[in-house]
Amino acid sequence: MLLDTASLYFRAYFGVPESVRAPDGTPVNAVRGLLDFIARLVQDHQPDDLVACMDFDWRPQWRVDLIPSYKAHRVAEEAPAGSAAPDAEEIPDTLSPQVPVIEEVLDALGIARVGAAGYEADDVIGTLTARATGPVDIVTGDRDLFQLADDARGVRILYPLKGVGTLQLTDEALLREKYGVDGPGYADLALLRGDPSDGLPGVPGIGEKTAAKLLDRYGDLAGIMAAADDPASQLTPSQRKRLTEARPYVEVAPKVVRVAADVPVPDVDAALPGEPADPERLESLAERWGLGGSLQRLLATLHP
């Protein structure tokens, strides 16, 4: 089981009241919400291995170089020119202080936590999925990762509809039913449709339904662009014009939209921890941040 950790703690932050606070009054709603999420996921799905995948760079420069608008609307503060540090992401004031606490608690629990410099959690997930020798469940609220669904390999995406108790089990069968595409086809669909939340413009005038019809007719993005060059193809004049005008975007967008599968991710012990990695540190964190029942429920699930 691979967790898109930021996706889940954002969801926890907005789903758990900010009145959930540590003894000193600091909000810990994202921390406790995430611990409850993990407890429920482990209880319901019984994974052998669990990895919390992290965004070491939420807006990698190599993606921005290809499409400058990529996540541009979410930049709170640009990094200084020449700096190796990423731009600062716009995060609610009371969430950002909770992220280091989440990281400390996961480490003390012994839950594997993995990221890679210059890459997003999506890329870490893509790489670990490519390396996996058995079935993989990816837990994320980000539809971009639907592209990793692979029925032959048992890769599916658990997409929260309401908390993590109600999940859409997204496999290729569901993608074909809902969007008319398979896993790799979903990346092409997303590229053509665009995604305002990620600053991806898409091809103007080509919405989700049109993109799905074009992919069904021409097979993949390369087939669609070949049809745009072929005067005898069945594209309408407006579709041909739009695709031709969008060619500069279409040529670079695949590298931006498709998750990387070859990230230098360190080897970790991903097995569910049989006992906390650092019990004393965990006890100290639980007291300092008032983690109460949320931590106890997770411990009871991990160590029944």
Solvent accessible surface area in square Angstrom, and as a share of the most:
residue,aa,sasa,rsa
1,M,21,0.09
2,L,13,0.06
3,L,0,0.00
4,D,7,0.04
5,T,1,0.01
6,A,14,0.11
7,S,25,0.16
8,L,0,0.00
9,Y,18,0.07
10,F,50,0.21
11,R,75,0.27
12,A,0,0.00
13,Y,21,0.08
14,F,141,0.59
15,G,61,0.59
16,V,38,0.22
17,P,87,0.55
18,E,68,0.30
19,S,89,0.58
20,V,40,0.23
21,R,115,0.42
22,A,6,0.05
23,P,105,0.66
24,D,89,0.46
25,G,33,0.31
26,T,39,0.23
27,P,14,0.09
28,V,1,0.00
29,N,1,0.01
30,A,0,0.00
31,V,1,0.01
32,R,55,0.20
33,G,2,0.02
34,L,2,0.01
35,L,3,0.02
36,D,46,0.24
37,F,26,0.11
38,I,1,0.01
39,A,8,0.06
40,R,109,0.40
41,L,1,0.00
42,V,4,0.03
43,Q,108,0.48
44,D,64,0.33
45,H,51,0.23
46,Q,131,0.58
47,P,20,0.12
48,D,124,0.64
49,D,67,0.35
50,L,2,0.01
51,V,7,0.04
52,A,0,0.00
53,C,0,0.00
54,M,10,0.04
55,D,56,0.29
56,F,104,0.43
57,D,18,0.10
58,W,20,0.07
59,R,29,0.11
60,P,0,0.00
61,Q,114,0.51
62,W,71,0.25
63,R,6,0.02
64,V,18,0.10
65,D,99,0.51
66,L,57,0.28
67,I,10,0.05
68,P,98,0.61
69,S,51,0.33
70,Y,11,0.04
71,K,17,0.07
72,A,45,0.35
73,H,103,0.46
74,R,70,0.26
75,V,35,0.20
76,A,64,0.50
77,E,120,0.54
78,E,134,0.60
79,A,28,0.22
80,P,100,0.63
81,A,110,0.85
82,G,88,0.85
83,S,46,0.30
84,A,113,0.88
85,A,57,0.44
86,P,59,0.37
87,D,28,0.14
88,A,48,0.37
89,E,37,0.17
90,E,112,0.50
91,I,49,0.25
92,P,42,0.27
93,D,127,0.66
94,T,42,0.24
95,L,0,0.00
96,S,50,0.32
97,P,72,0.45
98,Q,3,0.01
99,V,25,0.14
100,P,71,0.45
101,V,7,0.04
102,I,3,0.02
103,E,48,0.22
104,E,65,0.29
105,V,1,0.00
106,L,1,0.00
107,D,68,0.35
108,A,4,0.03
109,L,0,0.00
110,G,25,0.24
111,I,4,0.02
112,A,12,0.09
113,R,72,0.26
114,V,3,0.01
115,G,7,0.06
116,A,6,0.05
117,A,88,0.68
118,G,29,0.28
119,Y,51,0.20
120,E,8,0.04
121,A,0,0.00
122,D,18,0.09
123,D,0,0.00
124,V,0,0.00
125,I,0,0.00
126,G,2,0.02
127,T,3,0.02
128,L,27,0.14
129,T,5,0.03
130,A,56,0.43
131,R,111,0.41
132,A,32,0.25
133,T,147,0.86
134,G,31,0.30
135,P,119,0.75
136,V,10,0.06
137,D,25,0.13
138,I,0,0.00
139,V,0,0.00
140,T,0,0.00
141,G,20,0.19
142,D,43,0.22
143,R,94,0.34
144,D,24,0.12
145,L,0,0.00
146,F,1,0.00
147,Q,18,0.08
148,L,31,0.15
149,A,2,0.02
150,D,42,0.22
151,D,61,0.32
152,A,102,0.79
153,R,93,0.34
154,G,32,0.31
155,V,1,0.01
156,R,79,0.29
157,I,0,0.00
158,L,0,0.00
159,Y,41,0.16
160,P,2,0.01
161,L,103,0.51
162,K,163,0.69
163,G,29,0.28
164,V,7,0.04
165,G,38,0.37
166,T,68,0.40
167,L,30,0.15
168,Q,27,0.12
169,L,84,0.42
170,T,0,0.00
171,D,47,0.24
172,E,22,0.10
173,A,56,0.43
174,L,43,0.21
175,L,0,0.00
176,R,123,0.45
177,E,142,0.64
178,K,112,0.48
179,Y,19,0.07
180,G,44,0.42
181,V,9,0.05
182,D,55,0.28
183,G,0,0.00
184,P,91,0.58
185,G,12,0.12
186,Y,1,0.00
187,A,2,0.02
188,D,6,0.03
189,L,0,0.00
190,A,4,0.03
191,L,1,0.00
192,L,0,0.00
193,R,47,0.17
194,G,4,0.04
195,D,27,0.14
196,P,118,0.75
197,S,65,0.42
198,D,13,0.06
199,G,14,0.13
200,L,12,0.06
201,P,86,0.54
202,G,3,0.03
203,V,4,0.02
204,P,95,0.59
205,G,54,0.52
206,I,5,0.03
207,G,38,0.36
208,E,61,0.27
209,K,168,0.71
210,T,40,0.23
211,A,0,0.00
212,A,19,0.15
213,K,144,0.61
214,L,3,0.02
215,L,10,0.05
216,D,120,0.62
217,R,129,0.47
218,Y,48,0.18
219,G,59,0.57
220,D,67,0.35
221,L,12,0.06
222,A,75,0.58
223,G,21,0.20
224,I,0,0.00
225,M,18,0.08
226,A,60,0.47
227,A,6,0.05
228,A,6,0.05
229,D,93,0.48
230,D,61,0.31
231,P,122,0.77
232,A,90,0.70
233,S,22,0.14
234,Q,135,0.60
235,L,10,0.05
236,T,64,0.37
237,P,114,0.72
238,S,53,0.34
239,Q,33,0.15
240,R,55,0.20
241,K,126,0.53
242,R,96,0.35
243,L,0,0.00
244,T,67,0.39
245,E,114,0.51
246,A,10,0.08
247,R,63,0.23
248,P,95,0.60
249,Y,28,0.11
250,V,7,0.04
251,E,120,0.54
252,V,47,0.27
253,A,0,0.00
254,P,24,0.15
255,K,130,0.55
256,V,5,0.03
257,V,14,0.08
258,R,101,0.37
259,V,21,0.12
260,A,18,0.14
261,A,59,0.46
262,D,121,0.62
263,V,3,0.02
264,P,100,0.63
265,V,8,0.05
266,P,76,0.48
267,D,134,0.70
268,V,63,0.36
269,D,116,0.60
270,A,23,0.17
271,A,51,0.39
272,L,46,0.23
273,P,16,0.10
274,G,65,0.62
275,E,128,0.57
276,P,29,0.18
277,A,70,0.54
278,D,62,0.32
279,P,83,0.52
280,E,144,0.65
281,R,99,0.36
282,L,7,0.04
283,E,124,0.56
284,S,54,0.35
285,L,3,0.02
286,A,21,0.17
287,E,133,0.60
288,R,115,0.42
289,W,35,0.12
290,G,22,0.21
291,L,0,0.00
292,G,40,0.38
293,G,30,0.29
294,S,1,0.01
295,L,4,0.02
296,Q,109,0.48
297,R,127,0.46
298,L,0,0.00
299,L,33,0.16
300,A,63,0.49
301,T,30,0.17
302,L,15,0.08
303,H,54,0.24
304,P,153,0.96
